[in-house]
Amino acid sequence: MMVTSEHRINVGTKIPEEYFRIAIAIPFYDDFISQLKERFSKHKTILSSLYLLIPNMCLKSPILESDFSIYSDFINVDITFRTKIVEKKIDCFQRCRSS
């Protein structure tokens, strides 16, 4: 009696190109894409917070406290205090820009 492998993909095709595509290529690309998404999702959050520091962009969208949590390791000031400072600077920037 022959023992079958438990971890081998059993594809019902006799064409080598189809077997390669189904058994090797598709799982490889799927894993590769999921690793890229996992790796760069953190960068997306950081870049979106940095994007809000551009003066023209900070006028278009609100700045939240969560945007400052990324910088909390670099700045030794309370988050709520920093938020108030930035809100005042944005308000001043808006007034100067509208005049």
N, C-alpha and C positions, 0 to 999 in steps of 0.2 A: 504494500500500500504506500502511496506517495503522499508526503506531507506538503501542504501548500503554505506559502509564505503569508504571514498575517499582515505585513506592512506593504506589500507590493500592490500597486494599482492594477487591477485586472480589467483591461480595456478590451472590449469585444471587436477588435478590428485586426485585419491582416495586412493593412497598408502601413509600412514603417513611418511614413511622414505623419499620418494621423495619430499613430501611437505616440510618437515623439511630442506632437502638439498637445495631446490630451494628457499624457502622463508626466511630461517634464516641463514644457514651455509654459502652459497656462498656469500651473501652480507656482512656477518660478516668478513669472511676471506679477501674479497676484500678491505674492509675498513681498516682492520688490516695491510695488505700489503702496502696500500697507506700511512698510518701513519708512518710505518717503513721507507719507502723511503723518506718521507718528513723530518723525524727526523734525519736520518743519511746522507743525502746529504751534509749538512754543514760539517760534520766530514770528509767526503771524501776529500773535498777541503783543509781542514786544514792538514790532513795527507799527502796529495800529496805534499803540500808545505814543510812540515817537512822532507819528504823523500828526498827532494833535498838538504838538509843540510848535508847529509851523504857524505863524500868526494868522495867515489867511484861513487856515483850516480850523483853528480853534474858534473862529467866529461862526463857522457853519455848523459845528456839532458840539454838544455839551461835553465838558470834561468831568469825569466821575472820579470818586475816590479810588475806585479799583484801578484806574489808570496810574495812580501814584504809587500803588503797592509794589509795582515793579522796581521803582527807584528807592524804596524804603531802606535797602541795605546801603545805599550810597549817601543818603542824606540823613543826618541825625536830628530830624525835626518831626514832631508829631504829624500824622497824616492829616488830621482835620485842620491843623494850623496851616499846613502847606496848601491845602485846598482853598482856604480862605485867602491866602496870599495870592494864589494864582487867579482866583475869581476877581480879586480887586485889580490885578494887572490886566486881565482880559477886559474888564469894565473900562479901565483907563484907556486901553488900546482902542476899544470901540468908540469911546468918546473922542479921542484924538483923530481917529480915522474919519468919523462922520463930520468933523469940523473942517 
